């Protein structure tokens, strides 16, 4: 009996050692975010809360893994009025060799049309395979996604496969990207991006063109943005034009995706057969505060509207972000000026 007890103790110690070693190789992180929005256009406020946990580790020198899990809740004045969404946003293996990196499994869709990571809103996730291969100064990418949650954002009825190819590179101060996407029996879309950095200036030109299988309309946008350092301040400006038939909310307005062009505006986007112009400035106020002021004009086919937005960000900690925002919109689309407010806080751990 004593021998059996001794053997059990030895086994327990061995298992504990293996478990602690495995746990030590896993990197754990996550974030917590809260956002409260309000406006005088509606009687109730709305709030969002999101918490996520991320786990990363190595299987061997070639293969690693990543798992992300998120819980998201939205609500109004009543605590029990919100909808809760629970999801496994990443469960993937990363296979890295000298020439090719392959990402296999459930993963965020990191493209110009989709949003792979968002601190407070839902993210675009799909099951599939992504391959990355550097060729000199250019990285070639290809992806096949056969199931995803981006249907409503991409204008897809059902679960159409998505095929994507891309080339991403740089030459001196100039960087460039070319993306092509084909959504089975729905649409094809192209995004071309050219950017340059010199001194304190940063310029980007973006062009998006989309063809729907259902019609021969012209969808897309062209956007030019620039920012420049002026002493301690940063001044930025942007101008975008929407195609005659719009930008297709499907492929060009998916939450916080890059093709959802809004520049420094909060409430505006690029209208069909119209334009969006934005100019703003950001100024640090000591080590703790940063102020931003932005003015935007949305000039549509029939209506012209304006927005003035002010935001104060507070540096409370290295891994935390906190800001308060207010915007006033007015113009042909509004009977009276409408004021929107937001308080946002997030913490990474």
C-alpha positions in Angstrom: 0.0 0.0 0.0 2.8 2.4 0.9 4.5 1.5 -2.4 1.3 2.3 -4.3 1.0 5.6 -2.5 4.6 6.5 -3.3 4.0 5.7 -7.0 0.9 7.8 -7.1 2.8 10.7 -5.6 5.6 10.3 -8.2 3.0 10.3 -11.0 1.2 13.4 -9.6 4.5 15.3 -9.4 5.5 14.3 -12.9 2.1 15.3 -14.4 2.3 18.6 -12.5 5.7 19.2 -13.9 4.6 18.5 -17.4 1.5 20.7 -17.0 3.5 23.7 -15.6 6.0 23.4 -18.4 3.3 23.4 -21.1 1.6 26.3 -19.4 4.8 28.2 -19.3 5.1 28.0 -23.1 1.7 29.5 -23.6 1.4 33.3 -23.9 -1.9 34.6 -22.5 -3.4 38.0 -23.2 -6.6 39.8 -23.9 -8.5 43.0 -23.6 -11.6 44.5 -22.0 -13.5 47.4 -23.7 -16.5 49.5 -22.8 -18.3 52.1 -25.0 -21.3 54.3 -24.3 -23.0 56.2 -27.1 -25.7 58.8 -26.9 -27.5 61.3 -29.1 -30.3 63.8 -28.9 -31.9 62.1 -31.8 -33.1 59.2 -29.6 -34.3 58.8 -26.1 -32.1 55.9 -24.9 -28.4 55.5 -24.9 -26.6 52.4 -26.2 -23.6 50.7 -24.8 -21.2 47.9 -25.8 -18.9 45.7 -23.7 -16.4 43.3 -25.1 -13.8 41.0 -23.4 -11.5 38.7 -25.2 -8.8 36.2 -24.3 -5.9 35.2 -26.5 -3.6 32.1 -26.2 -0.5 31.6 -28.3 2.1 28.8 -28.2 4.5 26.7 -30.2 4.1 23.1 -31.2 7.6 22.9 -32.5 10.1 25.1 -34.4 7.9 25.1 -37.5 4.3 25.0 -36.2 2.6 27.3 -33.7 -1.0 27.9 -32.7 -3.3 30.8 -31.7 -6.7 30.7 -30.0 -8.9 33.7 -29.4 -12.3 33.8 -27.6 -14.5 36.8 -27.2 -17.7 37.7 -25.4 -19.6 40.8 -26.5 -22.8 42.4 -25.1 -24.9 45.4 -26.3 -27.6 47.1 -24.3 -29.7 50.2 -23.8 -31.1 51.8 -20.6 -31.9 48.4 -19.1 -29.2 46.0 -18.1 -31.0 43.0 -19.4 -32.0 44.6 -22.7 -28.7 43.7 -24.5 -27.8 41.0 -26.8 -24.8 38.8 -26.0 -22.6 37.2 -28.6 -20.1 34.6 -27.7 -17.5 33.4 -30.3 -14.3 31.6 -31.0 -12.7 34.1 -33.3 -9.4 32.3 -33.8 -8.4 28.6 -33.6 -5.6 28.3 -36.1 -2.2 26.7 -36.8 0.7 28.7 -38.3 3.2 26.6 -40.3 6.3 28.7 -41.1 9.1 27.5 -43.4 12.0 29.4 -45.0 9.9 30.2 -48.1 6.2 30.0 -47.1 3.9 30.7 -44.2 0.6 28.9 -44.1 -2.2 29.8 -41.7 -4.8 27.0 -41.4 -8.1 27.0 -39.5 -10.5 29.6 -38.0 -9.0 33.1 -38.3 -9.7 36.8 -38.6 -10.2 37.9 -42.2 -7.5 40.6 -42.5 -8.3 42.2 -45.9 -9.2 45.7 -47.1 -12.9 44.6 -47.2 -13.1 43.0 -43.8 -12.2 43.7 -40.2 -10.1 41.0 -38.5 -9.8 42.6 -35.1 -11.9 45.2 -33.3 -11.7 46.1 -29.7 -15.5 46.7 -29.3 -17.4 45.6 -32.4 -17.8 42.1 -34.0 -15.0 40.9 -36.2 -15.0 39.1 -39.6 -14.0 35.5 -39.1 -13.6 32.6 -41.6 -12.4 29.0 -41.8 -9.9 28.5 -44.5 -6.3 28.6 -45.6 -4.0 31.6 -46.1 -0.5 31.4 -47.7 2.2 34.1 -47.6 5.4 33.9 -49.6 8.0 36.6 -49.8 9.6 37.2 -53.2 12.2 39.8 -53.0 10.7 43.1 -51.7 7.1 41.8 -52.4 5.0 39.4 -50.3 2.5 37.4 -52.3 -0.6 36.2 -50.5 -3.4 33.8 -51.4 -6.5 32.7 -49.4 -9.4 30.4 -49.7 -12.3 30.9 -47.2 -15.1 28.4 -47.3 -17.2 29.4 -44.3 -17.4 32.7 -42.6 -19.5 35.2 -40.6 -19.1 38.1 -43.1 -22.1 37.3 -45.2 -24.2 40.3 -44.1 -21.2 42.7 -44.5 -20.2 41.4 -47.9 -23.7 41.3 -49.3 -23.7 37.5 -49.5 -26.9 35.4 -49.2 -25.7 32.1 -47.9 -22.1 31.0 -47.4 -20.3 31.6 -50.7 -16.6 30.8 -50.9 -14.2 33.7 -51.0 -10.9 33.5 -53.0 -8.3 36.3 -52.5 -4.9 37.0 -54.0 -2.7 40.0 -53.0 0.7 41.5 -53.6 2.2 43.7 -50.8 5.5 45.5 -51.0 7.7 48.6 -50.8 10.3 50.4 -52.8 12.1 53.1 -50.8 9.6 55.5 -49.2 6.8 54.1 -51.4 4.6 51.1 -50.3 2.0 49.4 -52.4 -0.8 46.8 -52.2 -2.9 45.1 -54.8 -5.8 43.0 -53.7 -8.2 40.9 -55.8 -11.2 39.1 -54.3 -13.8 36.8 -55.9 -16.9 35.9 -54.0 -18.5 32.9 -55.6 -21.6 33.8 -57.7 -21.8 37.2 -56.0 -19.1 39.7 -56.9 -15.4 40.4 -57.7 -13.6 43.4 -56.3 -10.2 45.0 -56.6 -8.4 47.3 -54.2 -5.2 49.2 -55.1 -3.3 51.2 -52.5 -0.1 53.3 -53.0 1.4 55.2 -50.0 4.5 57.2 -49.3 6.3 58.6 -46.3 8.8 61.4 -46.4 9.9 63.5 -43.5 6.9 64.2 -41.4 4.4 63.6 -44.3 2.3 60.5 -45.0 0.2 60.2 -48.2 -2.1 57.4 -49.4 -4.1 56.9 -52.6 -6.7 54.1 -52.6 -8.9 52.9 -55.5 -11.6 50.3 -55.1 -13.7 48.8 -58.0 -16.4 46.2 -57.6 -18.5 44.3 -60.1 -21.6 42.5 -59.0 -22.7 39.3 -60.9 -26.3 40.5 -60.7 -25.9 43.7 -62.7 -23.6 45.9 -64.7 -23.5 48.9 -62.4 -20.4 50.9 -61.5 -19.4 50.5 -57.8 -16.3 51.7 -56.1 -14.4 54.7 -54.7 -11.2 56.7 -55.0 -9.7 58.3 -51.9 -6.7 60.5 -51.3 -5.5 61.1 -47.7 -2.5 62.9 -46.3 -1.1 63.8 -42.9 1.8 66.0 -41.9 3.6 66.9 -38.7 3.5 70.6 -37.9 5.5 71.1 -34.7 3.8 69.1 -32.0 0.6 68.9 -33.9 -0.5 66.5 -36.7 -2.7 67.9 -39.5 -4.6 65.4 -41.7 -6.9 65.8 -44.7 -8.8 63.5 -47.0 -10.9 63.6 -50.1 -12.9 60.7 -51.6 -15.3 60.2 -54.5 -17.9 57.5 -54.7 -18.8 55.8 -58.0 -22.0 56.5 -59.8 -23.9 53.6 -58.3 -22.2 53.8 -54.8 -19.5 51.9 -53.1 -21.6 48.8 -52.3 -22.0 48.7 -48.6 -21.4 45.0 -49.2 -17.7 45.1 -50.2 -16.6 48.6 -49.1 -18.3 49.4 -45.8 -17.7 46.5 -43.3 -17.4 48.1 -39.9 -13.9 49.3 -39.4 -12.4 47.8 -42.6 -9.9 49.9 -44.4 -12.2 50.3 -47.5 -14.8 51.8 -45.2 -13.3 55.3 -45.9 -14.4 58.0 -43.5 -11.0 59.7 -42.7 -11.5 61.7 -39.4 -15.3 61.8 -39.7 -17.4 59.9 -37.2 -20.8 59.8 -38.8 -20.1 60.1 -42.5 -19.0 57.8 -45.3 -18.5 58.1 -49.1 -21.8 58.7 -50.8 -22.9 57.3 -54.2 -22.0 59.7 -57.0 -20.7 62.2 -54.4 -17.8 63.1 -52.3 -16.5 63.2 -48.7 -14.0 65.8 -47.6 -12.4 65.9 -44.2 -9.7 68.0 -42.5 -8.5 67.8 -38.9 -5.7 68.4 -36.4 -4.4 66.5 -33.4 -2.5 68.2 -30.6 -0.9 66.7 -27.5 -1.6 68.5 -24.3 1.2 67.5 -22.0 2.0 63.9 -21.4 -1.5 62.9 -20.4 -4.0 64.5 -22.9 -4.4 64.6 -26.6 -7.0 66.8 -28.4 -8.5 66.3 -31.8 -10.8 68.6 -33.9 -12.2 67.5 -37.3 -14.5 69.1 -39.9 -16.1 67.0 -42.6 -18.4 67.7 -45.6 -20.5 64.9 -47.1 -21.7 66.0 -50.6 -24.2 63.5 -52.0 -26.2 63.5 -55.2 -29.1 65.5 -53.5 -28.0 66.4 -50.0 -24.9 68.2 -48.5 -24.2 67.7 -44.8 -21.5 68.8 -42.4 -19.9 67.4 -39.2 -17.8 69.0 -36.5 -16.2 66.5 -34.2 -14.0 67.0 -31.1 -12.3 64.3 -29.1 -10.2 64.3 -25.9 -8.0 61.3 -25.3 -6.5 60.5 -21.9 -3.3 58.6 -21.4 -4.2 56.7 -18.2 -1.7 53.8 -18.6 0.6 52.2 -21.2 -1.9 49.5 -22.2 -5.1 51.5 -21.7 -7.0 53.9 -24.0 -9.7 56.4 -22.8 -11.4 59.1 -24.8 -14.5 61.3 -24.8 -16.0 62.4 -28.1 -18.8 64.8 -29.3 -20.0 65.5 -32.8 -22.6 67.8 -34.3 -24.0 67.0 -37.7 -26.3 69.3 -39.7 -27.4 69.9 -43.3 -30.0 68.9 -45.9 -30.5 65.4 -44.4 -31.4 66.8 -40.9 -34.4 68.8 -39.8 -32.3 70.1 -36.9 -28.7 69.7 -35.9 -28.0 66.4 -34.1 -25.4 66.0 -31.3 -23.7 62.6 -30.8 -21.5 61.7 -27.8 -19.3 58.8 -26.9 -17.2 57.6 -23.9 -14.8 54.8 -24.6 -12.3 52.9 -22.5 -10.2 49.8 -23.3 -7.4 47.9 -21.5 -5.0 45.3 -22.9 -3.6 42.6 -20.6 
